Amino acid sequence: MAVSILSRSDSFKYDQVSRYINDLVEKGELKPGDRAPSLRKLSKQLGVSISTVSQSYLSLEDQGILNAKPQSGFFINALANQISNIPKSTTTLGQPRKVRFGELFEEIFLNADNPRIVPFGTAKPSMEFMPVKSLTRTTRSIISRHPEKCMDYCFPPGDRKLREQIAHQYKHTSTRVSADDVIITSGATEALSLSLQTVAKRGDIIAVESPTYFAVLRMIEKMGMLALEIDTDPVTGMELESLQDAFDTMDIKAVLASPNISNPLGSLMPEEKKRELVNMLAERDVPLIEDDVYGDVYFGDKQPRSAKSYDLNNIVLSCSSFSKSLAPGYRIGWVLAGRYQNKVLELKQATFSATSSINQLAMAEFLSSGQYDRHLVRLRKTMRDQVEKGRYMIAKNFPEGTCISNPQGGNVVWVEMPRGCNCIEIFNRALQKNIGVTPGILFSATRRFKNYLRINCGFPWDETNERAITTLGQIVSDLLEDSRS
Ligand SMILES: Cc1ncc(COP(=O)(O)O)c(C=O)c1O
C-alpha cells in the first residue's frame, strides 16, 4: 500500500515530492552520486502519479539538486548537500550605538534602479513573477468605474474596503483583526517609521536583530535613537536570552524585529518562541514593532502566525505591505498598532500623507476577487525554487569556506565568505562589471559583517544572471587570494 507522507496542504503535490527528496538529502540519507528513487518506485511509495514525480525531478534538476543521466535515471548532484548553512553567531551583548552610515548609504543605492546592473543588490522580486496583467486590468477597471473617487483624497486611516480585505487576510494566521484595527500607509516603510516615532524619541534605545534590514538602522539614525543589536539565530530569529540580558542592564524603549522571515537572514521564529517574545515584552510593557513584510512569502506548508496573534496586551505594532508579494510600486502598506492606534493615526494625519486612492481601491478589488491568494500560491513555490537554485549557484561558484543562509521565505540569501573578503571591495569590483550586491556592513551599526553579502535570488536565473554569479564568485576568489598573498 502507498504510504502517504504528503500533507494535505494546498501546496502542489510535486512540490511536496521535491521537499521529500530535499529532506532525504539534508538528512544524508541520499548522498551526492546516489541514484534518486525511480519515478515508478517513488510514485508508488508516495501515492502520487508518475507525472507528478517526473515534474518534481525536473524542477529539482533545475535547482541543481538532481542530475539526469540518459538511460540511467536521476542522480544526486555532487553539491546538493554541501551547501554550508550560516553558523550561529556567538558575540556577547554590545552597547547601544548611534548609527552612522553617512554617504556610504547613498553611494550604494545610487545604482539600485539602473536596468543595466544585475539586480542582486535589491531586495525586490522580479515583476516577471507578479500578476502584472491582472493587477493592471483591475486598476484600469477601478479608474473607469470610480474616476472621481480615484482622483480624490483617501484620508487616513484609508479606504474602508481595503482595510476590510486586509483584516480578512489575517484569518489565515489565526489573528483576529477588524477593519478598524488597520491604518493604511505608504508601504511598510511609513508604517515602521510612524511606529518608531510613536513609541520612542531621540536618545531612546531600540533593540533590533543582528543582522537587520538597513533601512531600519537608517531610520534609527535619522531619528537620533540608538540601536542595540541582539544576536539573531539564522534559523529561529532573535535570541531571547540575549534580549533578556539586555533588559536586565538597559532601558530599552522598543524592540523592532521580523519574527516571520527576517531580512537578510530569512529566519523564521518558531511559534512558541514568538509567544515567548510577546509575553516577555508585555511583562515589561515594552512595545514590539513587528516587520511582517515577508509574512505572505513563506516556504513551509503552513502560513506562520504573526507575533500580533499572541498579543493579548495590545503592545504589538504589526507593520506590513504588498511590496514583497505583489507590487512595491503601488506603495500600499499598513500597520495594526494595538494600543498605539490613535497615536499612529494622529501622526499620519499630522503629516497630511494620504496614501494613493487609486492604488488603495485597486488593491482592495484585487484582494476581494481572490486573485491575490491565487497568485501567492504560485509565488511561494517560485521563490522557493529561485532561492534554492541561487544557493546552489553560489555554493558552486564561491570559494571554499563560504556559508549560505537557508531562508524560510522571501527572496534574499545572506552569504558569509571566508575572512579576508571585504564586502565593500567586492561591491566596487562587481559594480565595474555591472553587477549589484548589498555589502554586509550595511546590516549592522557596528559594521561587523565585513565578509558578508546579501544576494537577491528573486530574478529569473537566465543566462545573464547565471553568468553574473560566476563572475561574482571569481571576484570573491581573486580577492581572497590577494588577501592571503
Ligand atoms: C524587511 C523589510 N521591511 C520593510 C521593507 C520596506 O517595504 P516597503 O517597500 O513596503 O516600504 C523592506 C523592503 O525591502 C524590507 O525588506
The ligand as an SDF file (V2000), in Angstrom:
LIG
                    3D

 16 16  0  0  0  0  0  0  0  0999 V2000
   12.3990   43.7480    5.9650 C   0  0  0  0  0  0  0  0  0  0  0  0
   11.8100   44.8640    5.1710 C   0  0  0  0  0  0  0  0  0  0  0  0
   10.9630   45.7050    5.7720 N   0  0  0  0  0  0  0  0  0  0  0  0
   10.4020   46.7170    5.0880 C   0  0  0  0  0  0  0  0  0  0  0  0
   10.6770   46.9320    3.7720 C   0  0  0  0  0  0  0  0  0  0  0  0
   10.0590   48.1040    3.0590 C   0  0  0  0  0  0  0  0  0  0  0  0
    8.8600   47.7550    2.4670 O   0  0  0  0  0  0  0  0  0  0  0  0
    8.0380   48.8020    1.6050 P   0  0  0  0  0  0  0  0  0  0  0  0
    8.6060   48.7700    0.2250 O   0  0  0  0  0  0  0  0  0  0  0  0
    6.6370   48.2830    1.6620 O   0  0  0  0  0  0  0  0  0  0  0  0
    8.1490   50.1460    2.2090 O   0  0  0  0  0  0  0  0  0  0  0  0
   11.5570   46.0800    3.0950 C   0  0  0  0  0  0  0  0  0  0  0  0
   11.9150   46.3220    1.6970 C   0  0  0  0  0  0  0  0  0  0  0  0
   12.9380   45.8770    1.2120 O   0  0  0  0  0  0  0  0  0  0  0  0
   12.1450   45.0290    3.8310 C   0  0  0  0  0  0  0  0  0  0  0  0
   13.0000   44.1750    3.2510 O   0  0  0  0  0  0  0  0  0  0  0  0
  1  2  1  0
  2  3  1  0
  2 15  2  0
  3  4  2  0
  4  5  1  0
  5  6  1  0
  5 12  2  0
  6  7  1  0
  7  8  1  0
  8  9  2  0
  8 10  1  0
  8 11  1  0
 12 13  1  0
 12 15  1  0
 13 14  2  0
 15 16  1  0
M  END
$$$$
